[in-house]
């Protein structure tokens, strides 16, 4: 995956303590548009619950 979500996933994989779910929520709050497919994929890759 590329772009900002890809960067977040790589950071998480390298051990940075971050919540992909929180980061995505902050992006959405700033009117950054992400599809549900991308959001669910990212959360699954990060091992986070999509709910």
C-alpha positions in Angstrom: 0.0 0.0 0.0 1.2 3.5 -0.9 0.6 7.0 0.4 -0.1 8.1 4.0 -1.7 4.9 5.0 1.2 2.9 3.7 3.6 5.1 5.7 1.6 4.5 8.9 1.5 0.8 8.3 5.3 0.6 7.8 5.8 2.7 11.0 3.6 0.3 12.9 5.5 -2.7 11.5 8.8 -1.2 12.5 7.6 -0.9 16.1 6.4 2.6 16.5 3.7 2.8 19.1 0.8 4.2 17.1 -2.9 3.4 16.6 -3.8 3.1 12.9 -7.4 3.5 13.9 -6.7 6.8 15.7 -4.6 8.1 12.8 -7.3 7.3 10.3 -9.9 9.0 12.4 -7.8 12.1 12.6 -7.4 12.1 8.8 -11.1 11.8 8.4 -11.7 14.6 10.8 -9.5 16.8 8.6 -11.6 15.9 5.6 -9.1 13.5 4.0 -11.1 11.1 2.1 -10.5 7.4 2.4 -12.6 4.6 1.2 -14.1 2.0 3.5 -12.1 -0.6 1.6 -8.8 1.1 2.3 -9.7 1.7 6.0 -10.7 -1.9 6.6 -7.6 -3.2 4.8 -5.3 -0.9 6.8 -6.9 -1.9 10.1 -6.7 -5.6 9.2 -3.0 -5.3 8.2 -2.3 -3.5 11.5 -4.2 -6.1 13.5 -6.7 -3.6 14.8 -10.4 -4.0 15.0 -12.3 -2.2 12.3 -15.3 -1.4 14.5 
